[in-house]
Amino acid sequence: MFFVLVPNEYFNHLDHSGRRMDWYQRPELCIGSYEILATKQYCKDEKWPEPPAFIFMIDVSYNSVRSGLVEYICHILKNDLLDYLPKDRNAETSTVRVGFATFDKKIHFYNIKSTLGQPQMMVVSDIEDIFVPLLDGFLCLPQTSRGVINSLLDQIPQTFANTQETETILAPVIQSGIQALK
C-alpha cells in the first residue's frame, strides 16, 4: 500500500470514489494548469517581449461624474490598486506600465512622464480617425511616476466636476487603447 503524508492544514476526507471531498474548492486540483518558462529562443526574433501594460480609461461624462464613479475610481487607483500590480516572483517592484485616458465624446490622453511636474492632457476630438497623440510618457512605471500619477488622479474629478457632456463613445476608446498597446 502507498501512503502520502499530508500536512494537517491540507488534509481532507475522501469520497466513495477516492477523490478529496473539497476537490472542487481547490483550484490546484480541479483546474489544471502549469507554467513553462520561455527561453529567449522561444520568443519572436529571439527578443524578450515588452513588459505588460494596463491602460485605465475613465468615463468622465455627466452621469459618471454625478454618480461619484469618477471620484471613486480615482481614489481606488491612487490608494489601493497601483500598489498591488502583478510582479514576477522574488521581484520587489512590478514591471507593469500604466497609462491613463479619460473620455466623454472626446478622448483625453495624459502624459505622466516622471520628469514632469504636472500631468499633461492631450485631447483627441476626431473620433473618426483615432490616434494616440503621444508615445513617450503615456505608458510609465507607477513607481517612477507616482507623484505625477497621484496629481493626475487628484485632478481628474476636479477637472470634470462641472461637465454637462452626456454623450459618450466606446469603440474609439477601445481602438485607441489597442493602438497604444502596440
C-alpha positions as CSV (number, residue, x, y, z in Angstrom):
1,M,0.0,0.0,0.0
2,F,1.2,3.5,-0.8
3,F,0.9,6.3,1.8
4,V,1.4,10.0,1.2
5,L,2.0,12.3,4.2
6,V,-0.3,15.3,4.0
7,P,0.1,18.4,6.2
8,N,-2.7,18.8,8.7
9,E,-3.9,22.1,7.2
10,Y,-4.3,20.4,3.8
11,F,-6.0,17.2,5.0
12,N,-9.5,16.4,3.8
13,H,-11.5,13.2,3.7
14,L,-12.1,11.2,0.6
15,D,-15.4,10.4,-1.1
16,H,-16.6,6.9,-2.2
17,S,-14.5,7.2,-5.4
18,G,-11.3,8.1,-3.6
19,R,-11.4,11.8,-4.5
20,R,-11.0,14.5,-1.9
21,M,-14.3,15.9,-0.7
22,D,-13.1,19.5,-1.3
23,W,-11.5,19.0,-4.8
24,Y,-13.9,21.5,-6.4
25,Q,-13.0,24.2,-3.9
26,R,-9.3,23.9,-4.6
27,P,-8.3,25.3,-8.0
28,E,-5.0,23.5,-7.9
29,L,-6.9,20.2,-8.0
30,C,-9.9,20.9,-10.4
31,I,-8.5,23.5,-12.8
32,G,-5.3,22.1,-14.2
33,S,-2.6,24.5,-15.3
34,Y,1.2,24.7,-15.3
35,E,3.7,27.3,-16.2
36,I,6.6,26.8,-18.6
37,L,9.3,29.4,-18.5
38,A,10.0,30.5,-22.1
39,T,13.6,30.9,-23.2
40,K,14.9,33.6,-25.4
41,Q,14.9,31.2,-28.4
42,Y,11.1,30.7,-27.9
43,C,10.4,34.4,-28.2
44,K,9.8,36.1,-31.6
45,D,13.1,37.1,-33.3
46,E,14.8,36.0,-30.0
47,K,13.8,39.2,-28.3
48,W,12.2,39.3,-24.9
49,P,8.6,40.7,-25.0
50,E,7.8,44.1,-23.7
51,P,6.6,44.2,-20.1
52,P,2.8,44.3,-19.9
53,A,0.8,47.5,-19.6
54,F,-2.6,48.5,-18.1
55,I,-4.4,51.4,-19.6
56,F,-7.1,52.9,-17.3
57,M,-9.8,54.6,-19.4
58,I,-12.2,56.5,-17.2
59,D,-15.6,57.7,-18.4
60,V,-16.0,61.3,-17.3
61,S,-19.4,62.0,-18.8
62,Y,-22.1,63.8,-16.7
63,N,-23.7,60.6,-15.4
64,S,-20.3,59.1,-14.2
65,V,-19.3,62.3,-12.5
66,R,-22.6,62.9,-10.8
67,S,-22.9,59.3,-9.5
68,G,-19.5,59.7,-7.9
69,L,-18.0,56.9,-10.0
70,V,-15.1,59.1,-11.3
71,E,-14.0,60.2,-7.9
72,Y,-14.3,56.6,-6.5
73,I,-12.2,55.1,-9.4
74,C,-9.5,57.8,-8.9
75,H,-9.5,57.2,-5.2
76,I,-9.2,53.4,-5.6
77,L,-6.5,53.7,-8.2
78,K,-4.4,56.1,-6.2
79,N,-4.8,54.5,-2.8
80,D,-5.1,50.8,-3.5
81,L,-4.7,49.3,-6.9
82,L,-1.4,50.8,-8.1
83,D,0.4,49.3,-5.1
84,Y,-0.8,45.8,-6.0
85,L,0.1,45.4,-9.7
86,P,1.3,41.9,-10.6
87,K,5.1,41.3,-10.3
88,D,7.4,38.5,-11.0
89,R,8.4,36.1,-8.3
90,N,11.0,37.4,-6.0
91,A,10.7,40.9,-7.6
92,E,10.4,43.9,-5.3
93,T,8.6,46.1,-7.9
94,S,6.2,45.4,-10.8
95,T,7.3,45.9,-14.4
96,V,3.7,46.6,-15.4
97,R,3.5,50.0,-17.0
98,V,0.3,52.1,-16.7
99,G,-1.4,54.7,-18.8
100,F,-4.4,56.9,-18.2
101,A,-7.1,58.3,-20.5
102,T,-10.5,59.9,-19.8
103,F,-13.4,60.1,-22.3
104,D,-16.8,61.6,-22.9
105,K,-17.4,62.4,-26.6
106,K,-13.6,63.1,-26.8
107,I,-10.6,61.2,-25.6
108,H,-8.2,62.8,-23.2
109,F,-4.7,61.2,-23.0
110,Y,-2.3,62.0,-20.2
111,N,1.5,62.4,-20.3
112,I,2.6,61.0,-16.9
113,K,6.4,61.0,-17.5
114,S,8.3,61.2,-14.2
115,T,10.3,64.3,-15.3
116,L,7.1,66.4,-15.5
117,G,5.9,68.4,-12.5
118,Q,2.3,68.0,-13.5
119,P,0.5,65.7,-15.9
120,Q,-0.2,67.0,-19.4
121,M,-3.5,66.4,-21.1
122,M,-3.8,65.9,-24.9
123,V,-7.3,65.9,-26.4
124,V,-8.4,63.9,-29.4
125,S,-11.7,65.1,-30.7
126,D,-11.6,63.4,-34.2
127,I,-13.1,60.1,-33.3
128,E,-13.4,59.0,-36.9
129,D,-9.6,58.8,-37.4
130,I,-8.4,57.8,-34.0
131,F,-4.8,58.0,-32.9
132,V,-2.7,58.2,-29.8
133,P,-1.2,61.7,-29.6
134,L,1.9,60.7,-27.6
135,L,4.1,57.6,-27.4
136,D,6.7,58.7,-24.8
137,G,5.2,59.4,-21.4
138,F,1.8,57.7,-21.9
139,L,2.8,54.3,-20.5
140,C,5.1,54.6,-17.4
141,L,6.1,52.6,-14.4
142,P,4.0,53.7,-11.5
143,Q,6.9,53.6,-9.0
144,T,8.9,56.1,-11.1
145,S,5.9,58.4,-12.0
146,R,4.0,58.1,-8.7
147,G,4.0,61.8,-7.9
148,V,2.6,62.8,-11.4
149,I,0.1,59.9,-11.3
150,N,-1.2,61.0,-7.8
151,S,-1.5,64.5,-9.1
152,L,-3.5,63.3,-12.1
153,L,-5.8,61.2,-10.1
154,D,-6.5,64.2,-7.8
155,Q,-7.1,66.5,-10.7
156,I,-9.4,64.3,-12.8
157,P,-12.5,64.6,-10.5
158,Q,-12.0,68.4,-10.2
159,T,-11.4,68.9,-13.9
160,F,-14.6,67.2,-14.9
161,A,-16.7,68.2,-11.9
162,N,-18.9,70.6,-13.8
163,T,-19.2,68.7,-17.1
164,Q,-22.5,68.8,-18.9
165,E,-21.4,66.3,-21.5
166,T,-23.8,63.4,-21.5
167,E,-22.6,61.7,-24.8
168,T,-20.0,59.0,-24.5
169,I,-18.1,57.0,-27.0
170,L,-16.7,53.5,-26.6
171,A,-15.5,52.0,-29.8
172,P,-12.9,54.7,-30.4
173,V,-11.7,54.4,-26.8
174,I,-11.1,50.7,-27.3
175,Q,-9.4,51.4,-30.6
176,S,-7.1,54.0,-29.1
177,G,-6.2,51.6,-26.3
178,I,-5.3,48.9,-28.7
179,Q,-3.1,51.3,-30.7
180,A,-1.4,52.4,-27.5
181,L,-0.5,48.9,-26.6
182,K,1.1,48.1,-29.9
